[in-house]
């Protein structure tokens, strides 16, 4: 079986020769100290992590999949995923391109995208967890109140907590104006969130200590169309450590990426906080969705690279017919198709 190897030579060619990225980045005040030594070292360390830690868990994780316990309404990721994720977070990879104001390293996003490619190639299932978290970070950074940013961004950026994007419901996917999830204002300024969301990546798992759900819902007096959608932050655990009633109702059945927990989520009066303005939630969510769209592109690139490496390995080993110029593997029944 072909083992994944990060295409560092190709990445450096794109970074150095095609983009001339160092010259461009060093013209920015925040990146003046970013040079070839630092960028190259980061890519090499990311390659080691992808090749030696993430990739070996990919096949076994897809075979084992996630396990849902209906009694506790909890989800366990495949064996080895929690330890690998903890190593990923502790190594600072979740914070690579995030704002230093809340604990990020402030490195270039283009560098982070190259790391994302390696993660997607090595183990897309595991990479989905921090990938969606970055979208939540971007939405909260762009639209969240200062109090919410200070309370939640440091843990999201450090990878101690993860984030989700809760849009789709059983009766609507593309037409979000049909959502039924409701948010009822409470006396303390929070909201009681009630409703069901489906196909929620990372909705429940055991990789991190807390999960922050970004949930689209409607206020009692909201218009019926998408102009009546608001966005709310709903944590799995509240500040006092108590369990917020936002529970996983089961796992979706998928063809692949089975190590990624894709959940049905039931919000049963869960406490949440408004992000952005009332009835302007779709605008806020698009900040997260744009990050997710970019990640989907990186997923395609990463999987294509991994598939190419597997195909190339197979082509080099496949025996078929004899070379026109004479046998090239006389001790075998046929010659390799690439000689």
Secondary structure by P-SEA (a helix, b strand, c coil): cbbbbbaaaaaaaaaccccaaaaaaaaccccccccaaaaaaaaaaaaaaaaccccccaaaaaaacccccccccccccccaaaaaaaaaaaacccccccccccccccccaaaaaaaaaaaaacccccaaaaaaaaaaaaaaaacccaaaaaacaaaaaaccbbbbbbccccccccccccccbbbbbccccbbbbbbccccccccccccccbbbbbbbbbccccccccccbbbbbbbccccccccccccccbbbbcccccccccccccccccbbbbcccccaaaaaaaaaaaaaaaaaaaaaaaaaaaaaaaaaaaaaacccccccccccccccccccccc
